[in-house]
Amino acid sequence: MKVMLRILVAFILFFSVCSCQNNNEKVVMADVENKWKKDDFKSLDFDIKDVQDPKNLVFVIRNNNDYPYSNLRLIATIEQDKKLISTDTLNYVLAKPNGEWLGTGFGDTKETIFQYKLNYKFPKNGNYSVKVVQAMRKNALPGIEDIGVKIQNIKP
């Protein structure tokens, strides 16, 4: 009976810790399905309710061993209610010169975090989208599983 009670307590404690969410950040992810087509824009939609506080925008990229390159080029735009606010061409390094992936994770999938906009002030409260397309000059880019954006509140 004591073993069952310990297992139950450990189980409840595990899920309590896992369910805790950091209120200072939100993450929006999009599945790329391991074949990201050149014209397939991924839309990462979120709400901003506190424009007085600047934010850090950070990309989260998950790739696997099918990815044939050491870098990833992206074109990213920020829109509010379909109105373009900014466009950026980005180049992120995913692997060391020896081919070892830079990200973290178990097995073939690695997750890497890249800075996008730091200390960014949104113009007004409302609905926003970060739209991302791959710019690698390959029609179907293998090995990218997910892409996302993390919006972090900066504490004053």
HELIX and SHEET records of a PDB file:
HELIX    1   1 LYS A    2  SER A   19  1                                  18    
SHEET    1   A 4 GLU A  25  ASP A  31  0                                        
SHEET    2   A 4 ILE A 144  ASN A 153 -1                                        
SHEET    3   A 4 LYS A  55  ASN A  63 -1                                        
SHEET    4   A 4 LYS A 110  TYR A 120 -1                                        
SHEET    1   B 2 LYS A  35  LYS A  37  0                                        
SHEET    2   B 2 ALA A 140  PRO A 142 -1                                        
SHEET    1   C 4 LYS A  42  ILE A  48  0                                        
SHEET    2   C 4 GLY A 126  GLN A 134 -1                                        
SHEET    3   C 4 ASN A  71  GLN A  80 -1                                        
SHEET    4   C 4 LYS A  83  VAL A  93 -1                                        
END                                                                             
